[in-house]
Amino acid sequence: MEALKLLEDNKLPIEYSYDEEADVLYLSFGPPRPAVGMDIGEGTILRYDEREKIIVGITIIGVGQRAKKVIKSF
């Protein structure tokens, strides 16, 4: 639950971009900014601003392939 609490306080708009060739989804809370990438497994990377001590983005690798697997399972 603590990880969710970190995101609850975010008042910035969520911006996103998708790189179709690389099959990567980038989510940014507010404008993209420098941050440390923390691999949390399964192709998901949290972007963390150490100075502000907040999560500023999430990168999801292989999001299109994952979606196709889920859709095929229905």
GUKELUM-134601 format. One record per residue (C-alpha): y, x, z. Coordinates in steps of 0.5 Angstrom, whole numbers, always signed. Layout:
BEGIN
REC | Y | X | Z $
...
This chain:
BEGIN
REC | +0 | +0 | +0 $
REC | +5 | +6 | +1 $
REC | +5 | +7 | -6 $
REC | +7 | +0 | -8 $
REC | +13 | +1 | -3 $
REC | +16 | +7 | -6 $
REC | +16 | +2 | -13 $
REC | +19 | -4 | -9 $
REC | +25 | -1 | -7 $
REC | +27 | +1 | -15 $
REC | +33 | -3 | -17 $
REC | +33 | +1 | -24 $
REC | +31 | -3 | -30 $
REC | +24 | +0 | -33 $
REC | +25 | +3 | -40 $
REC | +19 | +5 | -44 $
REC | +17 | +8 | -50 $
REC | +10 | +8 | -54 $
REC | +7 | +14 | -58 $
REC | +2 | +11 | -63 $
REC | +0 | +18 | -66 $
REC | -2 | +21 | -59 $
REC | -3 | +14 | -56 $
REC | +1 | +15 | -50 $
REC | +6 | +10 | -46 $
REC | +12 | +13 | -42 $
REC | +15 | +8 | -37 $
REC | +21 | +10 | -34 $
REC | +25 | +7 | -28 $
REC | +32 | +8 | -31 $
REC | +34 | +13 | -36 $
REC | +29 | +19 | -36 $
REC | +30 | +25 | -32 $
REC | +27 | +31 | -30 $
REC | +21 | +30 | -25 $
REC | +15 | +33 | -23 $
REC | +8 | +31 | -26 $
REC | +3 | +29 | -21 $
REC | -4 | +27 | -25 $
REC | -7 | +22 | -21 $
REC | -13 | +21 | -25 $
REC | -16 | +17 | -31 $
REC | -10 | +19 | -35 $
REC | -5 | +17 | -31 $
REC | +1 | +21 | -29 $
REC | +7 | +20 | -24 $
REC | +13 | +23 | -25 $
REC | +17 | +24 | -18 $
REC | +24 | +27 | -17 $
REC | +23 | +32 | -11 $
REC | +30 | +32 | -10 $
REC | +31 | +24 | -9 $
REC | +24 | +23 | -7 $
REC | +22 | +17 | -11 $
REC | +18 | +16 | -17 $
REC | +22 | +16 | -23 $
REC | +16 | +14 | -29 $
REC | +9 | +14 | -30 $
REC | +6 | +16 | -36 $
REC | -1 | +13 | -39 $
REC | -5 | +17 | -44 $
REC | -10 | +13 | -48 $
REC | -7 | +6 | -47 $
REC | -9 | +3 | -53 $
REC | -16 | +6 | -53 $
REC | -17 | +3 | -46 $
REC | -14 | -4 | -48 $
REC | -19 | -4 | -54 $
REC | -24 | -3 | -49 $
REC | -22 | -9 | -45 $
REC | -21 | -14 | -51 $
REC | -28 | -12 | -53 $
REC | -31 | -14 | -47 $
REC | -28 | -21 | -47 $
